[in-house]
């Protein structure tokens, strides 16, 4: 049977341990983490009971950039320059659990509806009535959810790699060749057990991040078709890939950007980001699939040709519940789209914004 990402999320969720990871995570300011280099100094706001670091540049239509795992507001460093140059107000928070923002220990606080409450409080703190939301990876889930639960605060949505869930998605679409053979060691399943992924990622943070932030290798469709069925790549076993250390392809990050990532995650650990999986994949992914109604604002889906996990085909069927939808796939691009192909990403997204919001 063709592997379905939604079916696997629901099946894998049974592996989630009931108890939260017990290592305490400090709240409040974390002086060991320094602000992102080359960006404006972060502004600290209070939203939904946490202290959040927000990077901001430019004036005009506000665009809120929401990062994924294991990322930071720094993932949007290129857009914090290019969007203001295009006459837009670029806003990028370190999300709950990351960087300079608080990392509450309660796993339930990382549920999608609560992440949306964080973003709603961000708008209030910055005195913004409505914004375009742009989210990548895990950041895509709350940005697709925002217009469903807070429609009066959303002008538009850009989903990067991550499709919107809704309706009978994919129904009637031709079956696509599966690239991954999911097992109990599939990366997201291993993230559910408290402490398991931390033990591997935090043993050598640089080694772990060098495995994740790559182009080519397992972030390449043709490569994935060739890997043996029991290989770490074919089963998308990230922990095994880190431990084996047989890295291929090339880094997406510059040496200086990688240094900042390493420094930051050595200070914060990975539990905050892993809690997104633990909070939202329980009960068959109920927290992710709770809000699946129609979306009434203009939307753009940007996929990446070589994202082997969030394949562009996953966006099939979105037009059934999004009336104003455009889709674009960036060629020769893996998972880290806005960092791997920033010029093409900006070309596509800024063109869409100019056409949809020319009077904003």
Buried (B, 14 or more C-beta within 10 A) or exposed (E): EEEBBBBBBBBBBEBBBEEBBEEEBEEEEBEEBEBBEEBBEBBEBEBBBBBBBBBBBBEBBBBBBBBBBBBBBBBBBBBBBBBBEBBBBBBBBBBBBBBBBBBBBEBEBBBBEBBBBBBBBBBBBBEBEBBBBBBBBBBBBBBBBBBBBBBEBBBBBBBBBBBBBBBEBBEEEEEBEEBBBBBEBBBBBBBBBBEBBBEBBBEBBBBBBBBBBBBEBBBBBEBBEEBEEEBBBBBBBBBBBBBEEEBEBEBBBEEEBBEBBBBBBBBBBBBBBBBBBBBBBBEBBBBBBBBBEEBBBBBBBBBBBBBBBBBBBBBBBBBBBBEEBBBBBBEEBBBBBBBBBBEBBBBBBBEBBEEBBEEB
